[in-house]
Amino acid sequence: AAGWARQQTENTERRMRFDAYAVLNQQLRDLIDEGLRVMEEEDASVRKRELKRLEKVSRAALERVRSIMPGSRMASCYEVVYDAFREAVEGNMEEAKSRLERIRREI
């Protein structure tokens, strides 16, 4: 009985990790898609405001991922996205787009 209980606990832990990874992966994809859409915005003031918002959102997400998955590939992906939004806020749109598109292909 103890072996069965241990196996069930391990299976539950694996499912939870997989579910968490899937949620974080989808959130990352959504951030990238929204960022690329915002970068195409023609109104510069709207674009700047939205990029600052995305920078804050991606930083908070990065900190959450680092707290639960330090040193993971997922944390590295979130860091690239955060850096891309920082670049975009500073006006380096092409570099930011390039980073976002590159990380989108990787995930």
CORJOFEN-V872474 format. One record per residue. N is the residue number from 1. RES is the residue in one letter. SS is DSSP state (@ for helix, = for strand, . for the rest). Layout:
n=[N/N]
res=[RES/RES]
ss=[SS/SS]
This chain:
n=[1/2/3/4/5/6/7/8/9/10/11/12/13/14/15/16/17/18/19/20/21/22/23/24/25/26/27/28/29/30/31/32/33/34/35/36/37/38/39/40/41/42/43/44/45/46/47/48/49/50/51/52/53/54/55/56/57/58/59/60/61/62/63/64/65/66/67/68/69/70/71/72/73/74/75/76/77/78/79/80/81/82/83/84/85/86/87/88/89/90/91/92/93/94/95/96/97/98/99/100/101/102/103/104/105/106/107]
res=[A/A/G/W/A/R/Q/Q/T/E/N/T/E/R/R/M/R/F/D/A/Y/A/V/L/N/Q/Q/L/R/D/L/I/D/E/G/L/R/V/M/E/E/E/D/A/S/V/R/K/R/E/L/K/R/L/E/K/V/S/R/A/A/L/E/R/V/R/S/I/M/P/G/S/R/M/A/S/C/Y/E/V/V/Y/D/A/F/R/E/A/V/E/G/N/M/E/E/A/K/S/R/L/E/R/I/R/R/E/I]
ss=[./@/@/@/@/@/@/@/@/@/@/@/@/@/@/@/@/@/@/@/@/@/@/@/@/@/@/@/@/@/@/@/@/@/@/@/@/@/@/././././@/@/@/@/@/@/@/@/@/@/@/@/@/@/@/@/@/@/@/@/@/@/@/@/@/././././@/@/@/@/@/@/@/@/@/@/@/@/@/@/@/@/@/./././@/@/@/@/@/@/@/@/@/@/@/@/@/@/.]
